[in-house]
Amino acid sequence: MRVGAVAKDIGIPPRKMRLVVDMVRGKKVADALNILKFTPTPAAKVIAKVIKSASANAENNYQLDPAELKVVYIVADEARTLKRYRPQSRGRFSPILKRASHIKVFVSEEGK
């Protein structure tokens, strides 16, 4: 049984999130949290929080053993992009795109 958690509108671009997400895909939850603890990026803290939430959902709602949980599906998708503009020389402006991301995590027992 797959149990999940979602974090929306995280203020980190999905391209930077995917670098961290790829490190923990397919790992056991305990190993994934250990990897994220020693990863020096702001994205690692957010992803660890979502994995902990999915693990807690599995334990509390479906009575699954947290020691046997594995990250079976994790993805960082694009969220809304805030569009800002910066003045440039000669009366022009250049756009600044502040990208955000959504994170989806699904965990499951290892044998299933």
C-alpha positions as CSV (number, residue, x, y, z in Angstrom):
1,M,0.0,0.0,0.0
2,R,1.4,3.4,-1.0
3,V,1.0,6.2,1.5
4,G,1.9,9.7,0.6
5,A,2.4,13.3,1.6
6,V,2.6,16.5,-0.5
7,A,4.2,19.9,0.1
8,K,3.1,22.7,-2.1
9,D,4.5,26.1,-3.1
10,I,8.0,25.6,-1.7
11,G,10.1,28.6,-2.7
12,I,12.9,26.7,-4.2
13,P,13.1,26.0,-7.9
14,P,12.3,22.5,-9.0
15,R,15.6,22.2,-10.9
16,K,17.5,22.5,-7.6
17,M,15.0,20.2,-5.8
18,R,15.4,17.4,-8.3
19,L,19.1,17.2,-7.5
20,V,18.3,16.3,-3.9
21,V,15.2,14.2,-4.8
22,D,17.3,11.9,-7.1
23,M,19.6,11.1,-4.2
24,V,16.8,9.5,-2.0
25,R,14.6,7.9,-4.6
26,G,14.3,4.1,-3.9
27,K,16.0,4.2,-0.5
28,K,14.6,3.1,2.8
29,V,13.1,6.0,4.8
30,A,15.8,5.8,7.5
31,D,18.6,5.8,5.0
32,A,17.0,8.7,3.0
33,L,16.6,10.8,6.2
34,N,20.2,10.1,7.1
35,I,21.4,11.2,3.6
36,L,19.3,14.4,3.8
37,K,20.6,15.2,7.3
38,F,24.1,15.6,5.9
39,T,23.2,17.3,2.6
40,P,24.0,21.0,2.9
41,T,21.1,22.5,0.9
42,P,17.8,24.2,2.0
43,A,16.0,21.7,-0.3
44,A,17.2,18.8,1.9
45,K,15.4,20.1,5.0
46,V,12.1,20.5,3.1
47,I,12.3,17.1,1.5
48,A,13.2,15.4,4.8
49,K,10.1,17.0,6.4
50,V,7.8,15.6,3.6
51,I,9.3,12.2,3.9
52,K,8.8,12.2,7.7
53,S,5.2,13.3,7.1
54,A,4.6,10.4,4.7
55,S,6.2,8.0,7.1
56,A,4.0,9.3,10.0
57,N,0.9,9.0,7.8
58,A,1.8,5.3,7.0
59,E,2.4,4.5,10.7
60,N,-0.6,6.3,12.2
61,N,-3.3,5.8,9.6
62,Y,-2.4,2.3,8.2
63,Q,-0.3,0.8,11.1
64,L,2.6,0.1,8.8
65,D,6.0,-0.6,10.4
66,P,8.2,2.5,10.0
67,A,11.4,0.4,9.9
68,E,10.3,-1.3,6.7
69,L,9.1,1.7,4.8
70,K,10.8,2.6,1.5
71,V,10.5,5.7,-0.7
72,V,8.9,4.3,-3.8
73,Y,7.9,7.5,-5.6
74,I,9.2,11.0,-5.1
75,V,9.0,13.9,-7.5
76,A,9.5,17.7,-7.5
77,D,7.1,19.4,-9.9
78,E,6.8,23.0,-11.0
79,A,4.5,25.3,-9.0
80,R,3.4,28.9,-9.8
81,T,6.1,31.2,-11.1
82,L,6.2,34.7,-9.6
83,K,7.0,37.2,-12.4
84,R,8.9,40.3,-11.3
85,Y,10.7,43.0,-13.4
86,R,14.0,44.8,-12.9
87,P,14.7,48.1,-14.6
88,Q,17.6,48.2,-17.0
89,S,19.4,50.9,-19.0
90,R,17.7,52.9,-21.7
91,G,14.2,52.5,-20.3
92,R,14.1,48.8,-20.7
93,F,13.3,46.1,-18.1
94,S,14.2,42.5,-17.8
95,P,12.0,39.8,-16.2
96,I,12.9,37.9,-13.0
97,L,11.2,34.6,-12.7
98,K,10.9,33.4,-9.1
99,R,10.1,29.7,-9.5
100,A,8.5,27.5,-6.8
101,S,7.9,23.7,-6.6
102,H,5.6,21.0,-5.3
103,I,6.9,17.8,-3.7
104,K,5.1,14.5,-3.8
105,V,6.3,11.5,-1.8
106,F,4.9,8.0,-1.6
107,V,6.2,5.4,0.8
108,S,5.4,1.7,0.9
109,E,6.5,-1.4,2.8
110,E,9.6,-2.9,1.3
111,G,8.2,-6.3,0.4
112,K,5.1,-4.9,-1.3
